[in-house]
Amino acid sequence: MRDTGPVTDTIWALVPAATRWLDAANGTDDAELGCRMLKVTEEAGEVASAWIGMRGQNPRKGVTHTRDDVAAELADVVITALVAIESLGLDARATLEATAAKVHARIDA
């Protein structure tokens, strides 16, 4: 089952466009590809920061983020990872669908 709704269309149009934009701005050598992989970790750190801010774990700062902020940071991780996959010369959508099928098979087992 393939979702062709507007949100999915937006994501799957964005991923190759962002990859082309980064390729043009930064090149495509191994150092650049490595930076794109590291960017996933950077974005994950922003999720952690938002979660800490939502929980008010820093007494000096208090509550600084909402669940919506955390969700937006998680979405950044997803998009960044999809761009990294595409940057490897692979089809991010096919890769994600194949991985989702494997996970689905495990949880249905």
Biopython code that builds the backbone (N, CA, C, O; Angstrom):
import numpy as np
from Bio.PDB.StructureBuilder import StructureBuilder

atoms = [
    (1, "MET", "N", (0.846, -1.169, 0.000)),
    (1, "MET", "CA", (0.000, 0.000, 0.000)),
    (1, "MET", "C", (0.895, 1.237, 0.000)),
    (1, "MET", "O", (1.736, 1.398, 0.885)),
    (2, "ARG", "N", (0.717, 2.097, -0.975)),
    (2, "ARG", "CA", (1.536, 3.295, -1.116)),
    (2, "ARG", "C", (0.684, 4.523, -0.867)),
    (2, "ARG", "O", (-0.334, 4.730, -1.526)),
    (3, "ASP", "N", (1.112, 5.342, 0.098)),
    (3, "ASP", "CA", (0.413, 6.585, 0.392)),
    (3, "ASP", "C", (0.896, 7.641, -0.598)),
    (3, "ASP", "O", (2.095, 7.899, -0.703)),
    (4, "THR", "N", (-0.015, 8.230, -1.300)),
    (4, "THR", "CA", (0.351, 9.285, -2.239)),
    (4, "THR", "C", (-0.278, 10.603, -1.845)),
    (4, "THR", "O", (-0.486, 11.481, -2.682)),
    (5, "GLY", "N", (-0.581, 10.734, -0.565)),
    (5, "GLY", "CA", (-1.193, 11.960, -0.071)),
    (5, "GLY", "C", (-0.235, 13.132, -0.133)),
    (5, "GLY", "O", (0.952, 12.951, -0.406)),
    (6, "PRO", "N", (-0.739, 14.343, 0.118)),
    (6, "PRO", "CA", (0.070, 15.545, -0.030)),
    (6, "PRO", "C", (1.276, 15.595, 0.904)),
    (6, "PRO", "O", (2.332, 16.094, 0.515)),
    (7, "VAL", "N", (1.139, 15.085, 2.137)),
    (7, "VAL", "CA", (2.282, 15.121, 3.045)),
    (7, "VAL", "C", (3.401, 14.239, 2.519)),
    (7, "VAL", "O", (4.561, 14.652, 2.485)),
    (8, "THR", "N", (3.059, 13.033, 2.111)),
    (8, "THR", "CA", (4.057, 12.129, 1.566)),
    (8, "THR", "C", (4.678, 12.717, 0.310)),
    (8, "THR", "O", (5.894, 12.642, 0.132)),
    (9, "ASP", "N", (3.867, 13.300, -0.566)),
    (9, "ASP", "CA", (4.402, 13.933, -1.764)),
    (9, "ASP", "C", (5.398, 15.028, -1.399)),
    (9, "ASP", "O", (6.432, 15.170, -2.051)),
    (10, "THR", "N", (5.096, 15.790, -0.376)),
    (10, "THR", "CA", (5.986, 16.857, 0.066)),
    (10, "THR", "C", (7.322, 16.287, 0.534)),
    (10, "THR", "O", (8.379, 16.799, 0.167)),
    (11, "ILE", "N", (7.276, 15.243, 1.334)),
    (11, "ILE", "CA", (8.508, 14.627, 1.838)),
    (11, "ILE", "C", (9.337, 14.075, 0.692)),
    (11, "ILE", "O", (10.536, 14.340, 0.605)),
    (12, "TRP", "N", (8.709, 13.312, -0.184)),
    (12, "TRP", "CA", (9.472, 12.654, -1.239)),
    (12, "TRP", "C", (9.918, 13.610, -2.329)),
    (12, "TRP", "O", (10.798, 13.263, -3.117)),
    (13, "ALA", "N", (9.345, 14.798, -2.401)),
    (13, "ALA", "CA", (9.878, 15.843, -3.284)),
    (13, "ALA", "C", (11.032, 16.571, -2.598)),
    (13, "ALA", "O", (11.995, 16.973, -3.250)),
    (14, "LEU", "N", (10.930, 16.738, -1.282)),
    (14, "LEU", "CA", (11.955, 17.442, -0.522)),
    (14, "LEU", "C", (13.285, 16.701, -0.508)),
    (14, "LEU", "O", (14.332, 17.316, -0.711)),
    (15, "VAL", "N", (13.263, 15.404, -0.274)),
    (15, "VAL", "CA", (14.502, 14.651, -0.061)),
    (15, "VAL", "C", (15.481, 14.783, -1.233)),
    (15, "VAL", "O", (16.629, 15.165, -1.005)),
    (16, "PRO", "N", (15.083, 14.487, -2.472)),
    (16, "PRO", "CA", (16.052, 14.660, -3.558)),
    (16, "PRO", "C", (16.405, 16.128, -3.811)),
    (16, "PRO", "O", (17.528, 16.434, -4.211)),
    (17, "ALA", "N", (15.448, 17.041, -3.578)),
    (17, "ALA", "CA", (15.740, 18.464, -3.766)),
    (17, "ALA", "C", (16.786, 18.934, -2.757)),
    (17, "ALA", "O", (17.713, 19.659, -3.119)),
    (18, "ALA", "N", (16.646, 18.533, -1.506)),
    (18, "ALA", "CA", (17.622, 18.904, -0.475)),
    (18, "ALA", "C", (18.980, 18.282, -0.772)),
    (18, "ALA", "O", (20.017, 18.909, -0.557)),
    (19, "THR", "N", (18.968, 17.053, -1.263)),
    (19, "THR", "CA", (20.230, 16.383, -1.600)),
    (19, "THR", "C", (20.940, 17.127, -2.733)),
    (19, "THR", "O", (22.147, 17.359, -2.660)),
    (20, "ARG", "N", (20.207, 17.497, -3.766)),
    (20, "ARG", "CA", (20.802, 18.262, -4.881)),
    (20, "ARG", "C", (21.339, 19.608, -4.398)),
    (20, "ARG", "O", (22.409, 20.046, -4.820)),
    (21, "TRP", "N", (20.588, 20.255, -3.514)),
    (21, "TRP", "CA", (21.002, 21.553, -2.975)),
    (21, "TRP", "C", (22.310, 21.413, -2.205)),
    (21, "TRP", "O", (23.232, 22.208, -2.391)),
    (22, "LEU", "N", (22.390, 20.403, -1.340)),
    (22, "LEU", "CA", (23.623, 20.173, -0.587)),
    (22, "LEU", "C", (24.782, 19.783, -1.509)),
    (22, "LEU", "O", (25.908, 20.242, -1.318)),
    (23, "ASP", "N", (24.507, 18.940, -2.505)),
    (23, "ASP", "CA", (25.542, 18.549, -3.457)),
    (23, "ASP", "C", (26.130, 19.775, -4.139)),
    (23, "ASP", "O", (27.348, 19.896, -4.264)),
    (24, "ALA", "N", (25.270, 20.680, -4.577)),
    (24, "ALA", "CA", (25.727, 21.875, -5.285)),
    (24, "ALA", "C", (26.513, 22.809, -4.363)),
    (24, "ALA", "O", (27.498, 23.417, -4.779)),
    (25, "ALA", "N", (26.072, 22.917, -3.118)),
    (25, "ALA", "CA", (26.719, 23.837, -2.177)),
    (25, "ALA", "C", (28.008, 23.271, -1.583)),
    (25, "ALA", "O", (28.976, 24.002, -1.372)),
    (26, "ASN", "N", (28.015, 21.959, -1.314)),
    (26, "ASN", "CA", (29.108, 21.379, -0.531)),
    (26, "ASN", "C", (29.891, 20.289, -1.237)),
    (26, "ASN", "O", (30.911, 19.835, -0.719)),
    (27, "GLY", "N", (29.443, 19.859, -2.400)),
    (27, "GLY", "CA", (30.115, 18.762, -3.081)),
    (27, "GLY", "C", (29.609, 17.415, -2.589)),
    (27, "GLY", "O", (28.655, 17.329, -1.815)),
    (28, "THR", "N", (30.277, 16.363, -3.063)),
    (28, "THR", "CA", (29.808, 15.009, -2.741)),
    (28, "THR", "C", (30.938, 14.068, -2.344)),
    (28, "THR", "O", (30.781, 12.848, -2.407)),
    (29, "ASP", "N", (32.080, 14.628, -1.934)),
    (29, "ASP", "CA", (33.187, 13.749, -1.570)),
    (29, "ASP", "C", (32.897, 13.025, -0.250)),
    (29, "ASP", "O", (31.897, 13.299, 0.414)),
    (30, "ASP", "N", (33.776, 12.111, 0.113)),
    (30, "ASP", "CA", (33.551, 11.308, 1.320)),
    (30, "ASP", "C", (33.471, 12.163, 2.587)),
    (30, "ASP", "O", (32.719, 11.842, 3.506)),
    (31, "ALA", "N", (34.243, 13.249, 2.636)),
    (31, "ALA", "CA", (34.173, 14.118, 3.815)),
    (31, "ALA", "C", (32.774, 14.729, 3.946)),
    (31, "ALA", "O", (32.222, 14.798, 5.045)),
    (32, "GLU", "N", (32.207, 15.169, 2.821)),
    (32, "GLU", "CA", (30.861, 15.733, 2.841)),
    (32, "GLU", "C", (29.835, 14.671, 3.223)),
    (32, "GLU", "O", (28.935, 14.931, 4.021)),
    (33, "LEU", "N", (29.971, 13.474, 2.651)),
    (33, "LEU", "CA", (29.038, 12.398, 3.009)),
    (33, "LEU", "C", (29.121, 12.089, 4.497)),
    (33, "LEU", "O", (28.099, 11.864, 5.147)),
    (34, "GLY", "N", (30.321, 12.078, 5.030)),
    (34, "GLY", "CA", (30.495, 11.849, 6.466)),
    (34, "GLY", "C", (29.805, 12.921, 7.292)),
    (34, "GLY", "O", (29.195, 12.630, 8.321)),
    (35, "CYS", "N", (29.907, 14.162, 6.837)),
    (35, "CYS", "CA", (29.234, 15.259, 7.550)),
    (35, "CYS", "C", (27.727, 15.081, 7.526)),
    (35, "CYS", "O", (27.042, 15.410, 8.494)),
    (36, "ARG", "N", (27.211, 14.561, 6.424)),
    (36, "ARG", "CA", (25.756, 14.345, 6.355)),
    (36, "ARG", "C", (25.326, 13.241, 7.315)),
    (36, "ARG", "O", (24.229, 13.300, 7.871)),
    (37, "MET", "N", (26.168, 12.245, 7.514)),
    (37, "MET", "CA", (25.849, 11.205, 8.500)),
    (37, "MET", "C", (25.911, 11.802, 9.910)),
    (37, "MET", "O", (25.044, 11.536, 10.743)),
    (38, "LEU", "N", (26.945, 12.611, 10.168)),
    (38, "LEU", "CA", (27.084, 13.237, 11.475)),
    (38, "LEU", "C", (25.939, 14.201, 11.767)),
    (38, "LEU", "O", (25.572, 14.396, 12.926)),
    (39, "LYS", "N", (25.380, 14.796, 10.741)),
    (39, "LYS", "CA", (24.258, 15.722, 10.908)),
    (39, "LYS", "C", (23.060, 15.008, 11.547)),
    (39, "LYS", "O", (22.290, 15.626, 12.282)),
    (40, "VAL", "N", (22.904, 13.723, 11.271)),
    (40, "VAL", "CA", (21.820, 12.959, 11.904)),
    (40, "VAL", "C", (22.020, 12.965, 13.421)),
    (40, "VAL", "O", (21.066, 13.145, 14.179)),
    (41, "THR", "N", (23.256, 12.769, 13.853)),
    (41, "THR", "CA", (23.559, 12.777, 15.283)),
    (41, "THR", "C", (23.336, 14.164, 15.880)),
    (41, "THR", "O", (22.813, 14.292, 16.987)),
    (42, "GLU", "N", (23.730, 15.186, 15.153)),
    (42, "GLU", "CA", (23.501, 16.549, 15.626)),
    (42, "GLU", "C", (22.008, 16.801, 15.834)),
    (42, "GLU", "O", (21.601, 17.364, 16.849)),
    (43, "GLU", "N", (21.209, 16.383, 14.873)),
    (43, "GLU", "CA", (19.756, 16.574, 14.990)),
    (43, "GLU", "C", (19.196, 15.763, 16.162)),
    (43, "GLU", "O", (18.294, 16.226, 16.860)),
    (44, "ALA", "N", (19.725, 14.562, 16.377)),
    (44, "ALA", "CA", (19.279, 13.752, 17.523)),
    (44, "ALA", "C", (19.612, 14.459, 18.835)),
    (44, "ALA", "O", (18.847, 14.383, 19.796)),
    (45, "GLY", "N", (20.743, 15.140, 18.873)),
    (45, "GLY", "CA", (21.090, 15.928, 20.051)),
    (45, "GLY", "C", (20.083, 17.034, 20.312)),
    (45, "GLY", "O", (19.799, 17.365, 21.463)),
    (46, "GLU", "N", (19.545, 17.606, 19.242)),
    (46, "GLU", "CA", (18.522, 18.640, 19.399)),
    (46, "GLU", "C", (17.227, 18.054, 19.953)),
    (46, "GLU", "O", (16.488, 18.736, 20.664)),
    (47, "VAL", "N", (16.951, 16.787, 19.626)),
    (47, "VAL", "CA", (15.795, 16.104, 20.229)),
    (47, "VAL", "C", (16.016, 15.995, 21.733)),
    (47, "VAL", "O", (15.127, 16.302, 22.526)),
    (48, "ALA", "N", (17.214, 15.553, 22.115)),
    (48, "ALA", "CA", (17.525, 15.405, 23.537)),
    (48, "ALA", "C", (17.407, 16.741, 24.260)),
    (48, "ALA", "O", (16.857, 16.807, 25.359)),
    (49, "SER", "N", (17.916, 17.792, 23.654)),
    (49, "SER", "CA", (17.835, 19.116, 24.260)),
    (49, "SER", "C", (16.388, 19.569, 24.421)),
    (49, "SER", "O", (16.023, 20.132, 25.453)),
    (50, "ALA", "N", (15.567, 19.327, 23.408)),
    (50, "ALA", "CA", (14.157, 19.699, 23.489)),
    (50, "ALA", "C", (13.447, 18.891, 24.573)),
    (50, "ALA", "O", (12.617, 19.434, 25.303)),
    (51, "TRP", "N", (13.765, 17.596, 24.684)),
    (51, "TRP", "CA", (13.133, 16.760, 25.711)),
    (51, "TRP", "C", (13.521, 17.254, 27.108)),
    (51, "TRP", "O", (12.675, 17.363, 27.995)),
    (52, "ILE", "N", (14.803, 17.549, 27.289)),
    (52, "ILE", "CA", (15.264, 18.078, 28.576)),
    (52, "ILE", "C", (14.552, 19.397, 28.877)),
    (52, "ILE", "O", (14.140, 19.644, 30.010)),
    (53, "GLY", "N", (14.413, 20.236, 27.856)),
    (53, "GLY", "CA", (13.719, 21.509, 28.029)),
    (53, "GLY", "C", (12.239, 21.334, 28.324)),
    (53, "GLY", "O", (11.656, 22.110, 29.081)),
    (54, "MET", "N", (11.633, 20.322, 27.732)),
    (54, "MET", "CA", (10.222, 20.054, 27.991)),
    (54, "MET", "C", (10.012, 19.567, 29.421)),
    (54, "MET", "O", (9.007, 19.886, 30.057)),
    (55, "ARG", "N", (10.964, 18.798, 29.913)),
    (55, "ARG", "CA", (10.867, 18.256, 31.267)),
    (55, "ARG", "C", (11.338, 19.247, 32.328)),
    (55, "ARG", "O", (11.165, 18.998, 33.521)),
    (56, "GLY", "N", (11.929, 20.361, 31.914)),
    (56, "GLY", "CA", (12.408, 21.353, 32.880)),
    (56, "GLY", "C", (13.581, 20.844, 33.695)),
    (56, "GLY", "O", (13.733, 21.219, 34.857)),
    (57, "GLN", "N", (14.411, 19.998, 33.105)),
    (57, "GLN", "CA", (15.505, 19.365, 33.843)),
    (57, "GLN", "C", (16.641, 20.324, 34.193)),
    (57, "GLN", "O", (17.453, 20.019, 35.066)),
    (58, "ASN", "N", (16.710, 21.445, 33.545)),
    (58, "ASN", "CA", (17.726, 22.439, 33.898)),
    (58, "ASN", "C", (17.058, 23.484, 34.792)),
    (58, "ASN", "O", (16.305, 24.329, 34.310)),
    (59, "PRO", "N", (17.337, 23.423, 36.096)),
    (59, "PRO", "CA", (16.656, 24.333, 37.026)),
    (59, "PRO", "C", (16.894, 25.811, 36.701)),
    (59, "PRO", "O", (16.052, 26.656, 37.004)),
    (60, "ARG", "N", (18.014, 26.115, 36.099)),
    (60, "ARG", "CA", (18.314, 27.502, 35.747)),
    (60, "ARG", "C", (17.395, 28.006, 34.634)),
    (60, "ARG", "O", (17.025, 29.180, 34.608)),
    (61, "LYS", "N", (17.033, 27.111, 33.719)),
    (61, "LYS", "CA", (16.220, 27.510, 32.568)),
    (61, "LYS", "C", (14.737, 27.210, 32.740)),
    (61, "LYS", "O", (13.892, 27.917, 32.191)),
    (62, "GLY", "N", (14.419, 26.165, 33.500)),
    (62, "GLY", "CA", (13.026, 25.767, 33.655)),
    (62, "GLY", "C", (12.500, 25.090, 32.397)),
    (62, "GLY", "O", (13.274, 24.560, 31.600)),
    (63, "VAL", "N", (11.206, 25.109, 32.225)),
    (63, "VAL", "CA", (10.574, 24.484, 31.060)),
    (63, "VAL", "C", (10.726, 25.429, 29.868)),
    (63, "VAL", "O", (10.285, 26.578, 29.902)),
    (64, "THR", "N", (11.362, 24.913, 28.816)),
    (64, "THR", "CA", (11.666, 25.753, 27.655)),
    (64, "THR", "C", (11.091, 25.210, 26.346)),
    (64, "THR", "O", (11.104, 25.905, 25.330)),
    (65, "HIS", "N", (10.587, 23.973, 26.363)),
    (65, "HIS", "CA", (10.107, 23.351, 25.134)),
    (65, "HIS", "C", (8.780, 22.644, 25.385)),
    (65, "HIS", "O", (8.396, 22.396, 26.528)),
    (66, "THR", "N", (8.090, 22.326, 24.297)),
    (66, "THR", "CA", (6.825, 21.601, 24.356)),
    (66, "THR", "C", (6.972, 20.262, 23.639)),
    (66, "THR", "O", (7.984, 19.995, 22.991)),
    (67, "ARG", "N", (5.949, 19.430, 23.768)),
    (67, "ARG", "CA", (5.940, 18.177, 23.007)),
    (67, "ARG", "C", (5.986, 18.449, 21.506)),
    (67, "ARG", "O", (6.602, 17.690, 20.757)),
    (68, "ASP", "N", (5.355, 19.504, 21.072)),
    (68, "ASP", "CA", (5.408, 19.865, 19.651)),
    (68, "ASP", "C", (6.843, 20.180, 19.224)),
    (68, "ASP", "O", (7.260, 19.822, 18.122)),
    (69, "ASP", "N", (7.596, 20.850, 20.101)),
    (69, "ASP", "CA", (9.008, 21.126, 19.804)),
    (69, "ASP", "C", (9.797, 19.827, 19.662)),
    (69, "ASP", "O", (10.606, 19.676, 18.748)),
    (70, "VAL", "N", (9.550, 18.894, 20.579)),
    (70, "VAL", "CA", (10.240, 17.592, 20.522)),
    (70, "VAL", "C", (9.877, 16.878, 19.225)),
    (70, "VAL", "O", (10.751, 16.340, 18.545)),
    (71, "ALA", "N", (8.598, 16.871, 18.884)),
    (71, "ALA", "CA", (8.154, 16.210, 17.655)),
    (71, "ALA", "C", (8.797, 16.851, 16.423)),
    (71, "ALA", "O", (9.206, 16.146, 15.500)),
    (72, "ALA", "N", (8.888, 18.171, 16.403)),
    (72, "ALA", "CA", (9.514, 18.854, 15.265)),
    (72, "ALA", "C", (10.987, 18.469, 15.147)),
    (72, "ALA", "O", (11.494, 18.284, 14.040)),
    (73, "GLU", "N", (11.666, 18.348, 16.268)),
    (73, "GLU", "CA", (13.079, 17.931, 16.233)),
    (73, "GLU", "C", (13.195, 16.485, 15.747)),
    (73, "GLU", "O", (14.107, 16.158, 14.987)),
    (74, "LEU", "N", (12.282, 15.627, 16.180)),
    (74, "LEU", "CA", (12.287, 14.244, 15.683)),
    (74, "LEU", "C", (12.067, 14.208, 14.166)),
    (74, "LEU", "O", (12.700, 13.423, 13.461)),
    (75, "ALA", "N", (11.178, 15.054, 13.679)),
    (75, "ALA", "CA", (10.949, 15.124, 12.236)),
    (75, "ALA", "C", (12.209, 15.579, 11.508)),
    (75, "ALA", "O", (12.500, 15.095, 10.415)),
    (76, "ASP", "N", (12.964, 16.512, 12.109)),
    (76, "ASP", "CA", (14.240, 16.928, 11.518)),
    (76, "ASP", "C", (15.202, 15.751, 11.405)),
    (76, "ASP", "O", (15.922, 15.625, 10.415)),
    (77, "VAL", "N", (15.212, 14.883, 12.428)),
    (77, "VAL", "CA", (16.070, 13.694, 12.381)),
    (77, "VAL", "C", (15.685, 12.813, 11.196)),
    (77, "VAL", "O", (16.547, 12.345, 10.453)),
    (78, "VAL", "N", (14.389, 12.594, 11.028)),
    (78, "VAL", "CA", (13.900, 11.744, 9.935)),
    (78, "VAL", "C", (14.319, 12.312, 8.587)),
    (78, "VAL", "O", (14.871, 11.594, 7.754)),
    (79, "ILE", "N", (14.059, 13.593, 8.372)),
    (79, "ILE", "CA", (14.387, 14.210, 7.084)),
    (79, "ILE", "C", (15.895, 14.177, 6.845)),
    (79, "ILE", "O", (16.345, 13.884, 5.737)),
    (80, "THR", "N", (16.668, 14.475, 7.874)),
    (80, "THR", "CA", (18.125, 14.465, 7.741)),
    (80, "THR", "C", (18.628, 13.068, 7.398)),
    (80, "THR", "O", (19.530, 12.919, 6.574)),
    (81, "ALA", "N", (18.054, 12.049, 8.022)),
    (81, "ALA", "CA", (18.452, 10.670, 7.722)),
    (81, "ALA", "C", (18.083, 10.289, 6.293)),
    (81, "ALA", "O", (18.865, 9.629, 5.608)),
    (82, "LEU", "N", (16.904, 10.695, 5.839)),
    (82, "LEU", "CA", (16.497, 10.381, 4.471)),
    (82, "LEU", "C", (17.425, 11.063, 3.459)),
    (82, "LEU", "O", (17.778, 10.467, 2.441)),
    (83, "VAL", "N", (17.814, 12.293, 3.734)),
    (83, "VAL", "CA", (18.755, 12.989, 2.851)),
    (83, "VAL", "C", (20.104, 12.280, 2.870)),
    (83, "VAL", "O", (20.746, 12.162, 1.826)),
    (84, "ALA", "N", (20.544, 11.813, 4.014)),
    (84, "ALA", "CA", (21.812, 11.085, 4.098)),
    (84, "ALA", "C", (21.756, 9.804, 3.262)),
    (84, "ALA", "O", (22.717, 9.479, 2.565)),
    (85, "ILE", "N", (20.648, 9.085, 3.325)),
    (85, "ILE", "CA", (20.491, 7.870, 2.513)),
    (85, "ILE", "C", (20.561, 8.221, 1.033)),
    (85, "ILE", "O", (21.265, 7.565, 0.265)),
    (86, "GLU", "N", (19.850, 9.230, 0.647)),
    (86, "GLU", "CA", (19.836, 9.661, -0.761)),
    (86, "GLU", "C", (21.234, 10.113, -1.200)),
    (86, "GLU", "O", (21.633, 9.901, -2.345)),
    (87, "SER", "N", (21.966, 10.734, -0.279)),
    (87, "SER", "CA", (23.322, 11.204, -0.575)),
    (87, "SER", "C", (24.287, 10.058, -0.835)),
    (87, "SER", "O", (25.315, 10.242, -1.487)),
    (88, "LEU", "N", (23.960, 8.885, -0.330)),
    (88, "LEU", "CA", (24.773, 7.695, -0.593)),
    (88, "LEU", "C", (24.513, 7.127, -1.992)),
    (88, "LEU", "O", (25.111, 6.127, -2.388)),
    (89, "GLY", "N", (23.627, 7.770, -2.721)),
    (89, "GLY", "CA", (23.291, 7.302, -4.061)),
    (89, "GLY", "C", (22.202, 6.246, -4.055)),
    (89, "GLY", "O", (22.001, 5.549, -5.049)),
    (90, "LEU", "N", (21.501, 6.127, -2.936)),
    (90, "LEU", "CA", (20.438, 5.133, -2.799)),
    (90, "LEU", "C", (19.082, 5.827, -2.836)),
    (90, "LEU", "O", (18.990, 7.041, -2.654)),
    (91, "ASP", "N", (18.056, 5.062, -3.067)),
    (91, "ASP", "CA", (16.698, 5.582, -3.070)),
    (91, "ASP", "C", (16.181, 5.558, -1.633)),
    (91, "ASP", "O", (15.909, 4.493, -1.079)),
    (92, "ALA", "N", (16.049, 6.743, -1.037)),
    (92, "ALA", "CA", (15.654, 6.830, 0.375)),
    (92, "ALA", "C", (14.282, 6.223, 0.609)),
    (92, "ALA", "O", (14.065, 5.555, 1.619)),
    (93, "ARG", "N", (13.359, 6.445, -0.308)),
    (93, "ARG", "CA", (12.010, 5.901, -0.133)),
    (93, "ARG", "C", (12.040, 4.372, -0.159)),
    (93, "ARG", "O", (11.431, 3.728, 0.695)),
    (94, "ALA", "N", (12.738, 3.791, -1.124)),
    (94, "ALA", "CA", (12.822, 2.332, -1.210)),
    (94, "ALA", "C", (13.527, 1.758, 0.017)),
    (94, "ALA", "O", (13.126, 0.718, 0.539)),
    (95, "THR", "N", (14.570, 2.432, 0.470)),
    (95, "THR", "CA", (15.298, 1.976, 1.659)),
    (95, "THR", "C", (14.393, 2.004, 2.886)),
    (95, "THR", "O", (14.357, 1.048, 3.661)),
    (96, "LEU", "N", (13.669, 3.096, 3.056)),
    (96, "LEU", "CA", (12.766, 3.213, 4.204)),
    (96, "LEU", "C", (11.654, 2.175, 4.141)),
    (96, "LEU", "O", (11.323, 1.555, 5.152)),
    (97, "GLU", "N", (11.075, 1.982, 2.959)),
    (97, "GLU", "CA", (10.005, 0.996, 2.819)),
    (97, "GLU", "C", (10.507, -0.422, 3.094)),
    (97, "GLU", "O", (9.812, -1.209, 3.738)),
    (98, "ALA", "N", (11.707, -0.752, 2.613)),
    (98, "ALA", "CA", (12.266, -2.087, 2.856)),
    (98, "ALA", "C", (12.530, -2.309, 4.344)),
    (98, "ALA", "O", (12.253, -3.383, 4.878)),
    (99, "THR", "N", (13.061, -1.295, 4.998)),
    (99, "THR", "CA", (13.325, -1.409, 6.434)),
    (99, "THR", "C", (12.025, -1.489, 7.223)),
    (99, "THR", "O", (11.919, -2.255, 8.180)),
    (100, "ALA", "N", (11.039, -0.698, 6.820)),
    (100, "ALA", "CA", (9.735, -0.754, 7.494)),
    (100, "ALA", "C", (9.111, -2.135, 7.348)),
    (100, "ALA", "O", (8.503, -2.640, 8.291)),
    (101, "ALA", "N", (9.252, -2.749, 6.182)),
    (101, "ALA", "CA", (8.701, -4.098, 5.971)),
    (101, "ALA", "C", (9.378, -5.106, 6.893)),
    (101, "ALA", "O", (8.719, -5.993, 7.436)),
    (102, "LYS", "N", (10.711, -4.971, 7.074)),
    (102, "LYS", "CA", (11.436, -5.883, 7.980)),
    (102, "LYS", "C", (10.961, -5.709, 9.420)),
    (102, "LYS", "O", (10.738, -6.690, 10.129)),
    (103, "VAL", "N", (10.807, -4.461, 9.844)),
    (103, "VAL", "CA", (10.343, -4.208, 11.206)),
    (103, "VAL", "C", (8.923, -4.709, 11.387)),
    (103, "VAL", "O", (8.592, -5.297, 12.416)),
    (104, "HIS", "N", (8.088, -4.478, 10.393)),
    (104, "HIS", "CA", (6.698, -4.940, 10.459)),
    (104, "HIS", "C", (6.641, -6.456, 10.574)),
    (104, "HIS", "O", (5.831, -6.990, 11.331)),
    (105, "ALA", "N", (7.489, -7.147, 9.835)),
    (105, "ALA", "CA", (7.523, -8.614, 9.900)),
    (105, "ALA", "C", (7.938, -9.066, 11.306)),
    (105, "ALA", "O", (7.415, -10.060, 11.810)),
    (106, "ARG", "N", (8.851, -8.363, 11.929)),
    (106, "ARG", "CA", (9.302, -8.738, 13.282)),
    (106, "ARG", "C", (8.193, -8.546, 14.299)),
    (106, "ARG", "O", (8.020, -9.380, 15.189)),
    (107, "ILE", "N", (7.439, -7.465, 14.183)),
    (107, "ILE", "CA", (6.417, -7.218, 15.207)),
    (107, "ILE", "C", (5.166, -8.066, 14.972)),
    (107, "ILE", "O", (4.362, -8.252, 15.885)),
    (108, "ASP", "N", (5.003, -8.572, 13.770)),
    (108, "ASP", "CA", (3.877, -9.452, 13.493)),
    (108, "ASP", "C", (4.192, -10.913, 13.761)),
    (108, "ASP", "O", (3.308, -11.769, 13.712)),
    (109, "ALA", "N", (5.455, -11.192, 14.045)),
    (109, "ALA", "CA", (5.882, -12.584, 14.247)),
    (109, "ALA", "C", (5.360, -13.164, 15.541)),
    (109, "ALA", "O", (5.632, -14.323, 15.852)),
]
sb = StructureBuilder()
sb.init_structure("model")
sb.init_model(0)
sb.init_chain("A")
sb.init_seg("    ")
for serial, (resi, resn, name, xyz) in enumerate(atoms, 1):
    if name == "N":
        sb.init_residue(resn, " ", resi, " ")
    sb.init_atom(name, np.array(xyz, "f"), 0.0, 1.0, " ", f" {name:<3s}", serial, name[0])
structure = sb.get_structure()
